[in-house]
Amino acid sequence: MKLELSSASDRLDLAGVQTDGVGFQALAGITGLGLPQLAVQWLEGAGDGAAYRGRRVLPRDIDIPLDIVGRDRVHLAELVTRLARVLADECTLTYADDVGGRWSTPVRWTGGGAIDPGLGDRDTQTVISLRAPNPYFLSESAQTVSIGGAASGAFLSTLVALPVAPSQAIGSVQLSNDGDVAAYPVWEVTGPGDTFKAISPTGETLQWSGTLAVGEKLVIDMGAGTVRDGNGVNKYSLLATAPRFWSVPPGQSTVTASLLNTTSASKVVCSWRPRKWVVI
Protein backbone atom coordinates (compact mmCIF):
# COMPACT_ATOMS: atom_id res chain seq x y z
CA MET A 1 0.00 0.00 0.00
CA LYS A 2 1.34 3.44 -0.92
CA LEU A 3 0.03 6.41 1.04
CA GLU A 4 0.82 10.11 0.79
CA LEU A 5 0.06 12.88 3.26
CA SER A 6 0.13 16.37 1.80
CA SER A 7 -0.69 19.97 2.59
CA ALA A 8 -0.39 23.18 0.60
CA SER A 9 3.29 23.43 1.56
CA ASP A 10 4.63 19.86 1.44
CA ARG A 11 4.00 16.26 0.43
CA LEU A 12 5.12 13.26 2.49
CA ASP A 13 5.55 9.89 0.79
CA LEU A 14 4.58 7.36 3.45
CA ALA A 15 6.46 4.61 1.60
CA GLY A 16 9.73 6.52 1.43
CA VAL A 17 11.76 4.22 3.67
CA GLN A 18 10.84 1.22 1.52
CA THR A 19 11.93 2.94 -1.70
CA ASP A 20 14.74 5.29 -0.58
CA GLY A 21 15.91 3.96 2.79
CA VAL A 22 15.07 7.25 4.53
CA GLY A 23 11.91 9.30 5.09
CA PHE A 24 8.50 8.13 6.27
CA GLN A 25 7.04 4.62 6.22
CA ALA A 26 3.48 3.61 7.08
CA LEU A 27 3.64 0.40 9.12
CA ALA A 28 1.29 -2.54 9.54
CA GLY A 29 -1.65 -1.85 11.80
CA ILE A 30 -3.29 1.05 9.97
CA THR A 31 -6.95 1.40 10.95
CA GLY A 32 -9.78 3.38 9.39
CA LEU A 33 -9.28 2.57 5.70
CA GLY A 34 -12.02 -0.07 5.56
CA LEU A 35 -15.76 0.41 5.56
CA PRO A 36 -16.74 3.55 7.53
CA GLN A 37 -18.86 3.52 10.64
CA LEU A 38 -22.64 4.07 10.42
CA ALA A 39 -25.36 5.58 12.58
CA VAL A 40 -28.42 3.44 11.83
CA GLN A 41 -31.94 4.53 12.71
CA TRP A 42 -34.57 1.98 13.74
CA LEU A 43 -38.21 2.50 14.62
CA GLU A 44 -39.42 0.33 17.47
CA GLY A 45 -43.14 -0.01 17.96
CA ALA A 46 -45.36 -2.01 20.27
CA GLY A 47 -44.85 -5.22 18.31
CA ASP A 48 -41.85 -7.46 17.91
CA GLY A 49 -38.65 -6.29 16.30
CA ALA A 50 -38.01 -2.94 14.67
CA ALA A 51 -38.27 -1.24 11.26
CA TYR A 52 -35.21 0.10 9.44
CA ARG A 53 -35.53 3.88 8.96
CA GLY A 54 -32.24 4.82 7.36
CA ARG A 55 -28.56 5.37 8.01
CA ARG A 56 -25.98 8.13 8.19
CA VAL A 57 -22.34 7.52 7.29
CA LEU A 58 -20.06 8.86 10.00
CA PRO A 59 -16.70 10.65 9.58
CA ARG A 60 -13.74 8.35 9.09
CA ASP A 61 -11.14 8.07 11.91
CA ILE A 62 -7.72 6.87 10.71
CA ASP A 63 -4.70 5.81 12.76
CA ILE A 64 -1.38 5.43 10.91
CA PRO A 65 1.70 3.93 12.64
CA LEU A 66 4.79 5.61 11.18
CA ASP A 67 8.48 4.78 11.08
CA ILE A 68 10.61 7.90 10.50
CA VAL A 69 14.18 7.26 9.37
CA GLY A 70 16.79 9.94 8.77
CA ARG A 71 20.38 9.88 7.55
CA ASP A 72 21.49 11.11 10.97
CA ARG A 73 19.99 12.76 14.01
CA VAL A 74 19.90 16.20 12.36
CA HIS A 75 18.07 14.85 9.32
CA LEU A 76 15.67 12.92 11.58
CA ALA A 77 14.78 16.18 13.36
CA GLU A 78 14.13 17.81 9.96
CA LEU A 79 11.77 14.98 8.99
CA VAL A 80 9.84 15.27 12.27
CA THR A 81 9.50 19.03 11.66
CA ARG A 82 8.16 18.37 8.15
CA LEU A 83 5.54 16.01 9.58
CA ALA A 84 4.52 18.55 12.22
CA ARG A 85 4.12 21.31 9.64
CA VAL A 86 1.98 19.17 7.33
CA LEU A 87 -0.26 18.07 10.20
CA ALA A 88 -0.68 21.66 11.38
CA ASP A 89 -2.54 22.53 8.15
CA GLU A 90 -5.58 21.10 6.45
CA CYS A 91 -4.14 18.10 4.64
CA THR A 92 -5.03 15.32 2.24
CA LEU A 93 -4.49 11.60 2.56
CA THR A 94 -3.94 9.92 -0.81
CA TYR A 95 -3.85 6.23 -1.68
CA ALA A 96 -2.15 5.06 -4.90
CA ASP A 97 -3.49 1.73 -6.14
CA ASP A 98 -1.67 -0.92 -8.17
CA VAL A 99 -3.07 0.23 -11.54
CA GLY A 100 -2.07 3.88 -11.27
CA GLY A 101 -5.26 5.26 -9.74
CA ARG A 102 -5.06 7.86 -6.98
CA TRP A 103 -7.81 8.23 -4.36
CA SER A 104 -7.85 11.10 -1.84
CA THR A 105 -9.79 12.39 1.12
CA PRO A 106 -9.28 15.61 3.13
CA VAL A 107 -8.17 14.95 6.72
CA ARG A 108 -7.40 16.81 9.92
CA TRP A 109 -4.92 15.83 12.60
CA THR A 110 -6.81 14.84 15.77
CA GLY A 111 -4.08 13.37 17.98
CA GLY A 112 -1.07 11.13 18.31
CA GLY A 113 2.37 12.03 17.07
CA ALA A 114 4.25 11.42 20.31
CA ILE A 115 7.99 11.05 19.74
CA ASP A 116 10.44 9.23 22.01
CA PRO A 117 13.78 11.02 21.44
CA GLY A 118 15.72 8.22 23.07
CA LEU A 119 14.92 5.48 20.52
CA GLY A 120 17.90 6.14 18.28
CA ASP A 121 20.01 8.67 16.41
CA ARG A 122 18.28 8.22 13.06
CA ASP A 123 15.05 6.29 13.63
CA THR A 124 11.87 6.87 15.59
CA GLN A 125 8.29 5.65 15.49
CA THR A 126 4.94 7.23 16.24
CA VAL A 127 1.23 6.93 15.51
CA ILE A 128 -0.78 9.81 14.03
CA SER A 129 -4.56 10.04 14.30
CA LEU A 130 -6.56 11.71 11.54
CA ARG A 131 -10.25 12.39 10.93
CA ALA A 132 -11.75 12.52 7.45
CA PRO A 133 -15.03 14.48 7.56
CA ASN A 134 -15.97 12.93 4.20
CA PRO A 135 -15.97 9.12 4.53
CA TYR A 136 -15.29 8.55 0.82
CA PHE A 137 -12.00 8.37 -1.06
CA LEU A 138 -12.44 10.45 -4.22
CA SER A 139 -10.65 9.67 -7.46
CA GLU A 140 -8.17 12.39 -8.44
CA SER A 141 -8.94 11.71 -12.12
CA ALA A 142 -12.36 12.55 -13.50
CA GLN A 143 -14.06 10.29 -16.03
CA THR A 144 -15.45 12.30 -18.91
CA VAL A 145 -17.82 11.98 -21.84
CA SER A 146 -17.69 14.77 -24.44
CA ILE A 147 -20.68 15.20 -26.70
CA GLY A 148 -20.78 17.43 -29.75
CA GLY A 149 -18.54 20.33 -30.70
CA ALA A 150 -16.27 20.74 -33.68
CA ALA A 151 -14.08 17.80 -32.68
CA SER A 152 -16.86 15.25 -32.71
CA GLY A 153 -19.39 16.67 -35.12
CA ALA A 154 -22.98 17.62 -34.45
CA PHE A 155 -24.39 17.81 -30.96
CA LEU A 156 -25.07 14.41 -29.42
CA SER A 157 -23.44 12.69 -32.36
CA THR A 158 -22.08 10.00 -30.03
CA LEU A 159 -25.48 9.22 -28.56
CA VAL A 160 -28.20 6.88 -29.66
CA ALA A 161 -29.97 9.75 -31.37
CA LEU A 162 -33.70 10.26 -31.11
CA PRO A 163 -34.19 13.45 -33.17
CA VAL A 164 -37.48 15.23 -32.58
CA ALA A 165 -36.88 18.29 -34.76
CA PRO A 166 -33.94 19.64 -36.79
CA SER A 167 -32.93 21.94 -33.93
CA GLN A 168 -33.55 19.48 -31.10
CA ALA A 169 -31.40 16.54 -30.02
CA ILE A 170 -32.24 13.85 -27.51
CA GLY A 171 -30.30 10.70 -26.80
CA SER A 172 -28.78 8.30 -24.31
CA VAL A 173 -25.16 7.75 -23.37
CA GLN A 174 -23.39 5.10 -21.32
CA LEU A 175 -21.56 6.21 -18.18
CA SER A 176 -19.08 3.98 -16.34
CA ASN A 177 -18.51 4.59 -12.63
CA ASP A 178 -15.36 2.72 -11.56
CA GLY A 179 -15.93 3.38 -7.86
CA ASP A 180 -17.91 1.31 -5.38
CA VAL A 181 -20.38 4.03 -4.36
CA ALA A 182 -22.56 6.47 -6.31
CA ALA A 183 -20.78 9.39 -8.02
CA TYR A 184 -22.19 12.83 -8.85
CA PRO A 185 -21.82 14.08 -12.44
CA VAL A 186 -20.96 17.63 -13.46
CA TRP A 187 -22.57 18.84 -16.69
CA GLU A 188 -20.89 21.60 -18.71
CA VAL A 189 -23.13 22.83 -21.51
CA THR A 190 -21.81 25.15 -24.23
CA GLY A 191 -24.28 27.12 -26.37
CA PRO A 192 -26.04 27.84 -28.52
CA GLY A 193 -29.05 26.04 -27.11
CA ASP A 194 -31.79 26.20 -24.53
CA THR A 195 -33.84 24.01 -22.18
CA PHE A 196 -31.17 21.53 -21.17
CA LYS A 197 -32.46 18.34 -19.57
CA ALA A 198 -30.57 15.48 -17.89
CA ILE A 199 -32.37 12.29 -16.87
CA SER A 200 -30.79 9.76 -14.50
CA PRO A 201 -30.68 5.96 -14.98
CA THR A 202 -33.73 5.70 -12.69
CA GLY A 203 -35.73 8.50 -14.33
CA GLU A 204 -34.93 11.44 -12.06
CA THR A 205 -35.03 14.65 -14.10
CA LEU A 206 -33.13 17.91 -13.86
CA GLN A 207 -34.22 20.58 -16.34
CA TRP A 208 -32.73 24.03 -16.87
CA SER A 209 -35.06 26.35 -18.80
CA GLY A 210 -32.64 29.14 -19.73
CA THR A 211 -30.99 30.05 -23.04
CA LEU A 212 -27.30 29.99 -23.98
CA ALA A 213 -25.86 32.10 -26.78
CA VAL A 214 -22.96 30.87 -28.92
CA GLY A 215 -19.98 30.14 -26.65
CA GLU A 216 -21.87 30.72 -23.39
CA LYS A 217 -21.47 28.01 -20.75
CA LEU A 218 -23.64 26.45 -18.10
CA VAL A 219 -22.16 24.26 -15.33
CA ILE A 220 -24.46 22.02 -13.27
CA ASP A 221 -22.77 20.27 -10.35
CA MET A 222 -25.04 17.44 -9.19
CA GLY A 223 -23.03 16.82 -6.01
CA ALA A 224 -22.84 20.43 -4.84
CA GLY A 225 -26.37 21.21 -6.05
CA THR A 226 -25.21 24.34 -7.91
CA VAL A 227 -26.07 25.82 -11.29
CA ARG A 228 -23.75 28.55 -12.60
CA ASP A 229 -22.73 30.12 -15.88
CA GLY A 230 -19.18 30.28 -17.20
CA ASN A 231 -18.47 33.37 -15.06
CA GLY A 232 -19.71 31.76 -11.85
CA VAL A 233 -23.03 33.64 -11.79
CA ASN A 234 -25.84 31.72 -10.08
CA LYS A 235 -28.44 30.39 -12.56
CA TYR A 236 -30.30 28.14 -10.13
CA SER A 237 -33.53 30.13 -10.48
CA LEU A 238 -33.92 28.92 -14.08
CA LEU A 239 -34.33 25.30 -13.00
CA ALA A 240 -37.74 23.77 -13.60
CA THR A 241 -40.02 22.95 -10.67
CA ALA A 242 -38.89 20.19 -8.27
CA PRO A 243 -35.33 19.69 -9.62
CA ARG A 244 -33.59 16.43 -8.74
CA PHE A 245 -29.80 16.42 -8.38
CA TRP A 246 -29.11 12.77 -9.06
CA SER A 247 -26.09 10.46 -8.92
CA VAL A 248 -24.58 7.70 -11.05
CA PRO A 249 -24.47 4.21 -9.47
CA PRO A 250 -21.34 2.03 -9.60
CA GLY A 251 -20.79 0.16 -12.85
CA GLN A 252 -22.40 0.84 -16.23
CA SER A 253 -25.53 2.98 -16.47
CA THR A 254 -27.44 4.91 -19.11
CA VAL A 255 -28.41 8.57 -18.84
CA THR A 256 -30.36 10.78 -21.21
CA ALA A 257 -29.51 14.35 -22.23
CA SER A 258 -31.35 16.83 -24.43
CA LEU A 259 -30.90 20.41 -25.63
CA LEU A 260 -33.12 22.53 -27.88
CA ASN A 261 -32.17 24.91 -30.69
CA THR A 262 -28.68 23.50 -31.16
CA THR A 263 -26.06 23.91 -33.89
CA SER A 264 -22.80 22.11 -34.67
CA ALA A 265 -21.13 24.47 -32.15
CA SER A 266 -23.27 23.19 -29.26
CA LYS A 267 -21.52 20.84 -26.86
CA VAL A 268 -22.05 18.99 -23.59
CA VAL A 269 -19.32 17.54 -21.36
CA CYS A 270 -20.36 15.19 -18.57
CA SER A 271 -17.67 14.39 -15.99
CA TRP A 272 -17.72 12.49 -12.73
CA ARG A 273 -15.15 11.44 -10.12
CA PRO A 274 -15.62 7.91 -8.78
CA ARG A 275 -15.66 7.37 -5.02
CA LYS A 276 -14.58 4.40 -2.91
CA TRP A 277 -15.64 3.08 0.46
CA VAL A 278 -12.51 1.00 0.95
CA VAL A 279 -8.84 1.21 -0.09
CA ILE A 280 -6.46 -1.72 0.44
C-alpha positions, 0 to 999 in steps of 0.5 A, a space after each residue: 500500500 502506498 500512502 501520501 500525506 500532503 498539505 499546501 506546503 509539502 507532500 510526504 511519501 509514506 512509503 519513502 523508507 521502503 523505496 529510498 531507505 530514509 523518510 516516512 514509512 506507514 507500518 502494519 496496523 493502519 486502521 480506518 481505511 475499511 468500511 466507515 462507521 454508520 449511525 443506523 436509525 430503527 423505529 421500534 413499535 409495540 410489536 416485535 422487532 423494529 423497522 429500518 428507517 435509514 442510516 448516516 455515514 459517519 466521519 472516518 477516523 484513521 490511525 497510521 503507525 509511522 516509522 521515520 528514518 533519517 540519515 542522521 539525528 539532524 536529518 531525523 529532526 528535519 523529517 519530524 519538523 516536516 511532519 509537524 508542519 503538514 499536520 498543522 494545516 488542512 491536509 489530504 491523505 492519498 492512496 495510490 493503487 496498483 493500476 495507477 489510480 489515486 484516491 484522496 480524502 481531506 483529513 485533519 490531525 486529531 491526535 497522536 504524534 508522540 515522539 520518544 527522542 531516546 529510541 535512536 540517532 536516526 530512527 523513531 516511530 509514532 502513531 498519528 490520528 486523523 479524521 476525514 469528515 468525508 468518509 469517501 476516497 475520491 478519485 483524483 482523475 475525473 471520467 469524462 464523456 464529451 458530446 458534440 462540438 467541432 471535434 466530434 461533429 454535431 451535438 449528441 453525435 455519439 449518442 443513440 440519437 432520437 431526433 425530434 426536430 432539426 434543432 432538437 437533439 435527444 439521446 442516451 449515453 453510457 456512463 461507467 462509474 469505476 468506484 464502489 459508491 454512487 458518483 455525482 456528475 458535473 454537466 458543462 453545456 456550451 451554447 447555442 441552445 436552450 432548455 437543457 435536460 438530464 435524466 438519471 438511470 432511474 428516471 430522475 429529471 433535472 431541467 434548466 429552462 434558460 438560453 445559452 448564446 454561442 460560446 456561453 457556458 452552463 455548469 451544473 454540479 449534481 453533487 454540490 447542487 449548484 447551477 452557474 454560468 461560465 463566469 460563476 453567476 448563479 443560474 439556479 432560479 432557471 431550473 424547472 419545478 422540483 429539480 432532482 440532483 441525481 447520482 450515477 451508481 457504480 458500474 455501467 448505467 445509461 443517462 439521457 440528455 437533451 438540448 433545444 435549438 442547437 447547432 454544430 457548435 453546441 456541446 455537452 461535457 459530462 464528468 464524474 469522479 468515482 468514489 470508494 468506500 474501501 482502499 487496500 
